[in-house]
Amino acid sequence: MIRARHIEHRHAVALLIAFTAALSCRGPEPQSAPAADKTTFAWWHDAVFYEVFVRSFADSDGDGVGDLRGLTAKLDYLNDGKTGGDDLGINALWLMPINASPSYHGYDVTDYRAVNPQYGTLADFEALVQAAHARGVRIIVDFVINHSSVEHPWFQAARTDAASPQRDYYVWSPTPLPWERPWDKATVWHPAGASYYYGLFGDNMPDLNLRNPRVEAEMLDIMRTWLARGVDGFRVDAARHLFESTGGVLTDQPETFEFVARLRAALQEQYPDVLLIAEAWTGHEVLAPYDDGRGFQMAFDFELSEAIAKGLGEGNATAITAAVTSRNTRFRHPEFTAPFLTNHDMARVMRALDGDVRKAKVAAALLLSMPGSPFLYYGEELGMMGGAGPRDEDKRTPMRWDGTPPQHGFTTATQSWYGAAGEATGTDVASALGDETSLLNVYQRLIALRHGQAALSFGRAHTERLPSDPPALLRLHRALEGEAGVMLVANVGAESVVANCATLDGRPLMNENAQRSTDGTCTLGAYGFLVTGYVTSPEQRCPR
Ligand code: CA
């Protein structure tokens, strides 16, 4: 579906609120929260992103491996470029690595300018970009800048010849230094001949020496190459680890911020709308310096992801409220953090939610009502759980397009690259599209709502709490400066809740297992939620 025209819509909303205010009753004033600066909106600020593992999305040629042509052929499912209809409505894609790589995942690159031949050709990629842009869908690509593959020609030259021009593209030491990998204390120095090279993620992924100006120039040239091919930005992998101190501090170095600021400034000379989003897997306190206004424009909100999982796991909204408050107070730019539920490095959210579709629906409502540009992980909208095993492959299983076993429309081959992942019956696009009660249907409606309500894309956010609210109740208010905005009221617990809904106006936008009464209360069933307009001025509210 085509994105709504926000500015016109905002005025319509304000009028509607004025007319419906008489139906509403008094409630607390919103607390202050950072206001978005409406003059500086960029294309990603009203984007809903969709993360795709190309290998697992759709196979066009029957070899059991997903490819770019397969993705292009499925764009209608994601966004058909038309108003209305039963497409998902996302308007930006993040492609996990599509460069040449010896691994199935692609996070060890052997040619940063080449398309992985298993995924197709450069012409296939350009056709995908053209088809996506024609629908108003932007594309960002994974950029694995921290390290290359051990098989990259740069490293092959560096390893075999200490005098080669590529030797200083990597980080060498005559002895293994006593550095420890932050998350598991593993060694990060790996032997090669008489020397050792630094490889944080293992001996097959040697870290690039980004202090070398020639490496920086290579990276800039590679990024310009992809921008010239039409990409709209980059998801920068392992952003916390781009630089390391000589003393062995392997995260969050000041040089990282300077480096990314230089990249952005150089790229923006020719591509002013380029997006750089950081994968910095940490909480808000450590993440805050990344929001320096010069480098990254966004970073994934891992703290919120954890808080949503915890809130739904415990039936208590406190952690979610705390994450929203923390976000509001710690970041300079209110749109810096990008909410998501889970990504390709985590067990799928549906597995964490024990396959309970009610929980998945309220999780979707939280995701798509949050400030910052939300990211969905492919198949999340179907409730895919992925494989039962602990391997990364089990988090990245083939998309389910229809109910036909064994491959459910992913490929015409009998075997996929993965094998066969079990999923609950009906966990496929064809089944979900025809079912008004499906999780997919909820995602479609929430995305359409976000595109239709400017406050949900651009508005400031704060949570609200009434003394009578049970711990499972979350009230999330989103509003543009001077406007009433909208509110999500969500029950993250399994017990039904009766809540004071006096601050909500008469404009129901979405109800899911929730009802409002004329007495100013609303009843939210297990994991129920509602989104409505909001009342801000006391004179618009009923007397107590
Ligand atoms: Ca294929």
Boltz pocket constraint, residues with backbone or C-beta under 6 A from the ligand:
constraints:
  - pocket:
      binder: B
      contacts: [[A, 58], [A, 59], [A, 60], [A, 61], [A, 62], [A, 63], [A, 64], [A, 65], [A, 66], [A, 67], [A, 118]]
      max_distance: 6.0
